[in-house]
Amino acid sequence: MTALNLNTVRRDIEERLRNELNTAPPIKVVFGNQPFEPVAGTGFVQCLIEFTNNNYITLGKTTNSTNSQEGVITINIFTKIGVGLGNNLTLAKRIRDLYNRVRVNDIFFEAGSGPTILENAAPEGFVQSVMSIPFTSFETL
């Protein structure tokens, strides 16, 4: 097997979220480094992926050894202001259920934390909550 391709891991994470939020009712999904201008009175989800730690799982050289790559998905959920938290928390549950302790293409997702409702949404004019979901992927050299 070849070294882990971080873009493949990113693609698998993003596709899973995009496919879920394209179902009724569809929600706009925005990913890191993607230009986006939010429309007032609507909602959207922002997905940011950060690769954090990596570790040697087995000792070895550049062959016959295994490494882990850890990371965190940060999900910002923006919903319409002035109608309560229900829509925001419903979206958070959908996303949590999507990743909660599942394995997708050798990416192992842990239990997420949140959602945490933020007092001051950025951008303004929305109710914002944030969740984080740790994950680990393995590569065999």
C-alpha positions in Angstrom: 0.0 0.0 0.0 1.2 3.5 -0.6 1.4 6.5 1.7 -1.8 8.1 2.9 -3.2 10.7 0.5 -4.6 13.5 2.6 -6.8 14.7 -0.3 -8.5 11.3 -0.4 -9.3 11.5 3.3 -10.6 15.1 2.9 -12.7 14.1 -0.1 -14.3 11.1 1.8 -15.2 13.3 4.7 -16.6 16.1 2.5 -18.6 13.8 0.3 -20.3 12.2 3.2 -21.4 15.5 4.6 -22.4 16.9 1.1 -24.5 13.8 0.4 -26.3 13.9 3.7 -27.1 17.6 3.4 -28.3 17.4 -0.2 -31.3 15.4 1.1 -34.6 17.1 2.0 -34.4 19.8 3.1 -31.2 20.6 1.2 -28.7 22.7 3.1 -25.8 24.6 1.5 -22.4 23.2 2.5 -19.2 25.3 2.4 -15.7 23.9 2.7 -12.4 25.6 3.7 -10.9 27.9 1.1 -14.1 28.2 -0.8 -15.5 31.6 -1.6 -19.1 32.0 -0.3 -21.4 34.9 0.4 -24.2 33.9 2.8 -27.8 34.9 2.1 -29.7 36.4 5.0 -32.7 34.4 6.1 -31.2 31.1 5.0 -28.9 28.6 6.6 -25.7 26.8 5.7 -23.0 24.5 7.1 -19.3 25.2 7.0 -16.9 22.2 7.2 -13.2 22.7 8.1 -10.8 19.8 8.2 -7.6 20.0 10.2 -4.9 17.3 10.2 -3.3 17.3 13.5 -1.1 14.5 15.0 0.6 11.5 13.3 2.2 8.6 15.1 4.1 5.4 14.4 1.8 2.5 15.1 4.5 -0.1 14.3 8.2 0.3 14.3 9.8 -0.3 11.0 11.4 1.4 8.1 9.7 2.9 5.0 8.1 -0.5 4.3 6.1 -3.0 6.4 5.1 -0.4 8.9 1.9 1.5 9.9 1.4 5.1 10.8 -1.8 6.9 12.0 -2.9 10.3 10.9 -5.3 12.1 13.3 -7.5 15.1 12.6 -10.5 17.1 13.6 -13.5 18.2 11.6 -15.0 21.5 12.8 -18.6 22.0 11.7 -20.1 25.5 11.9 -23.9 25.4 11.6 -25.7 28.6 10.6 -29.5 28.8 10.7 -32.1 31.6 10.4 -32.2 34.0 13.3 -35.4 34.7 15.2 -37.0 31.3 15.1 -35.3 29.6 18.0 -32.6 26.9 18.2 -34.7 23.9 16.9 -33.5 24.0 13.3 -29.9 24.4 14.4 -30.0 21.5 16.8 -31.8 19.3 14.3 -29.0 19.9 11.8 -26.4 19.2 14.5 -28.0 15.9 15.3 -28.1 14.9 11.6 -24.3 15.6 11.3 -23.5 14.0 14.6 -25.3 10.8 13.6 -23.5 10.8 10.2 -20.0 10.5 11.8 -20.6 9.2 15.3 -18.3 6.3 15.9 -18.4 5.0 12.3 -15.7 3.8 9.9 -15.7 5.1 6.3 -12.9 4.0 3.9 -10.5 3.4 6.7 -11.3 6.7 8.4 -12.4 6.0 12.0 -14.6 8.8 13.5 -14.9 9.2 17.2 -17.8 10.7 19.2 -18.2 14.4 18.4 -18.5 17.2 20.9 -21.1 19.9 20.7 -23.0 21.6 19.4 -22.1 24.7 21.3 -24.3 27.7 20.6 -22.2 30.8 20.0 -23.4 34.2 21.4 -22.1 36.2 18.5 -22.4 34.5 15.1 -19.8 35.3 12.4 -21.2 36.3 10.0 -23.9 38.2 11.8 -27.5 37.6 11.2 -27.5 33.9 11.9 -27.8 31.5 14.9 -24.4 29.7 15.0 -23.3 26.5 16.7 -20.1 24.6 16.4 -19.2 21.0 16.7 -15.9 19.1 16.5 -15.5 15.5 15.4 -12.1 13.8 15.9 -11.0 11.2 13.3 -8.0 8.8 12.7 -6.8 7.3 9.5 -4.1 4.7 9.0 -1.5 4.2 6.4 0.5 1.0 5.8 3.9 1.6 4.1 
